Amino acid sequence: MQPLITPQPGIMEIELYQGGASKAAGFDQVLKLSSNENPLGPSQAALAAFRSTANTLHRYPTTDHAELRTAIGEVHGLDPARIICGVGSDEILGLLCYAYAGPGDEIIHTAHGFSMYPVLTRAAGATPVVVAERDRVVDVDAILGAVTERTRLVFVANPGNPSSTRMPDEELARLASELPEDVVLVLDGAYAEFADGYDGGVSLVDKHPNAVMTRTFSKLYGLGGLRIGWGYASDEIIGVLNRLRPPFNLSLTQLATAEAAVRDRAYAAHCVALNAEQRARMVAGLRALGLACDDSETNFVLPRFSSPAQADACEAALRGQGILVRKVGGYGLPDALRITVGDEAGCTRVLDAVAGFLKVAA
């Protein structure tokens, strides 16, 4: 019997998002390197701001996020009026889909792009169009070749997740210049702070009215549990998104904690430096073990194994030692594992565990 209540077309084609594992059988505590979290956690300033809001939980937050937008603007040299804040950058990505796409429209993303892109596309009733990458790097020509009269948005994660790679600046600029002006280019910069010398797309947004950049507080700032993100775009696009954004989407706790986090530049710099040091060590160590591993521009690395079976076996071996990493077959990379860059002790433990696995497997 046909059910009387049915969802909109495309909804049942959405594959449920699977987060990184946080538990392993037989271990009360694990080394969690499956979700690209900051191993140091949030700054003391952010924690103090979080605690200071305990007595305000009965109060509604502001609807304009003015203080947080001002802080972000001052730190990054941006116009606060062109900043929007959301429940993680995911909410802003979703608002862009709802605002500019619908049934009959297409949204482009790359083969190894963030798995939420097709979810948000289908939620808006649009059709996801997947284009190939070239050696795990976004291919501008492949994107441009997939654009049709139905294309409404293009999602580009730069640096990429789970690829860890970054597009050359000149290629990103070429994409922005050659994309039709009525197509929204979304530059997802969740890992932009870890890419040395990259502005996250600010210069392109200032040059191209159809470009949008998004950022998150979940990675560098260690606030994944609070779900806070932001975006920067033209006045026109921000005005459209604010008409869709729920007025009380961020709590007083989220707003105060994020403001303290973004203003603590010394702590942010410390976290970036630690990540760069241990990331280089991880890449070099994995290559020394005979594993292919691209130079990473993020806070994780992506070693590639001889086969999907070997990657699965290594993940199981690590899990058997209480080390949790991410299998990425769902991203089209079945022979790889995504491993968050931890602190020095955590990286040592991972390298030793992978070396032990490969020695037994030889």
N, C-alpha and C positions, 0 to 999 in steps of 0.2 A: 504494500500500500504506500502510495506517495505521501510523504509527510506534508502536513498543511503549512508548517512554518519552515521556510528555507532561507539560507543566507544569500547574500548578494553573489553574483557570479565571480568566481576566482577565489573566494574565501576558503573553500574546502581544498584548494590546491596549495594552500600555504603549509609548508612544513614547519612544525613547531621548533622554535629555537632551543638549542641545547647549550646551556652554559658549561663552563669548565668544571670538571669534577672537583669536589672539595673533601671527599672522604675516601678512605681505602680500608678494606677489611683487615682487621687485626691491628690497627694503629689508632691510638687516641689522638695523636698529633701527626700531621703530615707536612711535608714540604710542598706547598701548593704553588706550582708554577704553570698553571693551566689557564689563568685568566688575565695575565699581563698586569697584575697589580703591583704597586710600589712596595718593595720589600721592607721599606722603612716606615710605611704608613704615613698618615698626615702629619703636618708640622705641629709643634706645641702651640703655636699661635692659633691654628685652626681648631685644635682640641679645646683650647680655652674659650674660643668663641662658641663652639658647640655647647659646652657646659653652661655658658652664660645665658643661653636661651631657655633653660629648663623651666623657668617661672613664667614663660610667655606662651606656653603651649595652648592656652585657651584663646589666644589672640589670632585673628586673621592676619596674614601677611599683606604687604603692600602689593598692588597690582602692577606697578610699573617697573619694579626691580631697579629703581633709580640708583641706589647706593652701590649695588653690585655692578651695574653697567658703567657707572662712573669709575669704579676701581679698575675694571677690565680696560676701559678706555685709557686711563692714565698709564697703566703698566705697558700697554701695547701701542700707545700712540694712536688711538682710534677715536672716532666720533661716537660718544655714548648713544646718541640718538639713532645710530645705525646698528645697534647691537640688540639682539633678542636673547633672552635666557629661557632655558627649557629643562624638562626632566631628562637629563642626559642629552647628548646631541641627538639621540634617537628621536626624541619628540620633535625636534626641529626638522630633521629629515622627513619625518612623517607629515608635518605641516606643509612642507614644500610639495610633497606628493598630492595631498588633498587640495592644495591651492591651485596647482597648475596641471594636474592630470586627472583623467577619469576614463570611463569606458570608451574603447576605441583608440586611446592614446598609447604611446610606447615610452618606456623609460629604459635607458641603456645603462648597463653596468658591466664590468669586466669579469672574466671567468673565475678569478680568484678573489673577487671583491667581497666585502663584508656581507655576511649572510642575511642581514636585515634588509638589504636593498630589495630583493624580490618580495620579501614579506610586506614591506611598506607599499611597494608598487601594487601588489594584488589587493591590499586593503583599500587602496584608492580606486580599485576597479580597472586599473590600467594593466598593460601587458609588459612583463620584463623581457628585455632583449639582451642576451649575453654575447659578448664579443671576446675573442681570444686575447691573451696576453703574449708577449714575446719574452721568453726566458724569465717568466715571473715578474715582468715589468709591464706597466700599462702601455699599450700600443696605440698611439694617436691615430694612425692611419686606419686601424681596425675600427675605432670608434667612429671616425668621420665617414667611413664606408658604410656603417650601419644606420646612419641618420636618414630618416625618411620624413615625409610631410606629417607623419603621425608622432614624431619624436617630440617630447615635451621637456624631458630632463635627462641629464647625463650625470651619473654618480661616479666620482673618482676618489678612491681612498689613496691619499698620498702623504706620508709613506703608506704602503699597503699592509693590509691585514688579511690573511696571514703571511703574505709574501715577504714582508720586512723590507722590501726594496722601495726606492724613491725614483720618481721620474726625473730626468734631466730638466732643469729649469726652462731651457729653451724649448723643449718639447711641450711642457705644460703651457707655456706662453703661446705656442703655435696652436694648440688645441683651443685655447680661449679665443684666439684671433679668427680661426677658420670655422668655428662652430656657428651655425645660424644665430642671429641675434634674438630670435624668438624661442630659442631653446635655453633652458636654465642649466648652467654648469655648476654642479655642487661639488666643492672641494672639501672632502671629509678629512680634517686634520687632527684626528684623535691622537696621533703620535707625532704631531708636528714639532713639539718641543724637543724631541730627541734627535731631530735631524739638523745637524750643524749648518747654520747659515740659511736655513729655509724660513721664510716669513709666513708660512702657512697659507699663502694665497692672498695676502693683504694687497699687494701691488696689483694683482689681477682684478680683484674686486673693485679697487679704486678706478681701474681703467675700463672695465667692462660692466655695464649695468645689469647684464644677465648672469653675472657670476656671484656665487655665494660661498662663504667659507664657514665651516663649523669646527668647534673645539670642545673638549671635555675636561672636567675636573676629576675624572675617574682614574686616569693613568698617572701622570706626573704628580698630581696633588694628593693622591691616595684617598680620594673620596668616592670610590665606586659604590659604597654602601648608601650614599646620600642621593645619588643620581642627579647630577647637575651638569648642564652643558650650555653652550652659547653659540650664536652665529653672528656673522657680520655681512651686510649686504647693502644695496642701494636703499635710499629712503622709500622708494616705491615698493620694493619687495618686503622690507621690514613692515611697512604699513599693512600690506596684505596679510602677512603671517600673524601680526598682532590681532587681526580681526578673528582669526581662528584659534589663537592661543587661549586656553582656559585662564581666567583672570587670576586665580589663586593657585597656579600650577606649582609654585615653589613656596615652601614654608619659610617662616622666619628663621628656623634653624638652618635650613639649606642656604639661605641668602647670607646670613651672618658668617657661617663657616666658610663658604666659598670666598667671600670678600677677604677674610683674614688670610686664607690660603694664597690667593693670588697676590696679595700685598707682601707676603713673606718671600721676597726675592732671594735672600741668602739661602733659605732652605731649598727653594726650587733649584738654584744653581748647584747646590750640594748633591741633590738627587740626580740631576743631569750628569754631573761629573762622575758619580759612582756608577751610573748605568753605562756611560761611555767606556769606563775602565774595565768593568766586568764583561761588557758585551764584546769588546775586542779580545778579551781573554777566552771567552766562550767560543767565538768564531775560530780563533787560532787553535784552541784545544780540540775542537771537533774536527777541524781539517787535519790536524796531526794524527787523529785516529782513523783517517782515511774516508771521512764523510764529506760529501759536497755540502757547502754552506755559503750562501750569498752574503756579501757585506750587508749588515743590518743597519737601518736608519731608524729603528724603533727601540722598544724595551724588551724585545724577544728575539730569538734566533730560530732559524728553520733548517735544521739538518735534514738531508735527504739520504735515504738508505738504498740498498741495492734492489729492494722490492717492497711492495706493500706488506707482504708477509713479514719481512724483517723489521719494518717500522712497527707493525702491530706487536711483534714479539718483544721489541725493545720497550715499548710503552708498558707492556705487561710486566716486564722485568723491573722497570723503574717503580711501577705501582707496588710490586711485591716488596720494595724497600721503603715504601711510604713516600715516594716522590711522584707527584701528579703532574703530568704534562698533557698536551692537547693533541689528539689525533685530528687530522685535517683532511680526511678523505672526502668529507662533505663539501669542501672547498675546491675539490678537483686536484688534490695533492696527496693521494693515498700512500705515497712512498716517503712522506715527510712527517715530522713531529714539530709542533710549535712549542718552544720552551721559553718561558719568561726568564729574563735576566734577574737573578736574585742578588743577594749580598755575596760577599766573598766566600763565606762558609757554604752557602747554598750552591754557588757555582762549582766549588770544589767537589761537593757531594755529587752533583750531577755528572761532572766529567769523569769522576772515578766510577760511578755506576755504569755509565755508557761504555767506558773502557772495559769494565768487567764483563758486561754483556757481550761485547764484540769478541773478547778473548774466548769466552765459552762457545760462542756461535761459530768461531773460525774452524 
